[in-house]
């Protein structure tokens, strides 16, 4: 499992989710349906455009409408995902 970013506060280490993942999961009311970091990375790395699950569609739609450009850029940089992959996935109309 991938680790979230960590900050050190003296002897305490705190993990925090990437902003983009937090934006997506904050829009999902049921915590049991929250997506993992691995799932989100896989969506972009696979450049999936067909046979999208309802979860995939929801993620894409949420990013298109709620995520800040900076969140997307940081996610791309922090997890070494080519921006072209992200833009390709985000060019999809998930509910068409």
C-alpha angles and dihedrals in degrees: 000000000000118000122237118234113281134211125197119227103181105290093347121091116199124193121208133187120245111266093244092054090046091051091053096044093044088060091054108081097197110071090202088067097050113127125236128237089247091054093052093047090049092052090058099037094050090048086216113193104157134054091024114185120227087256092054091050092049092049093049093047092047093051091047093053107027112024122094119233089240092057090055093047093049091048090051092050098041095049098033095241113156110246088226089064092051094046090048093054092043091052088069120103095223097199100045 
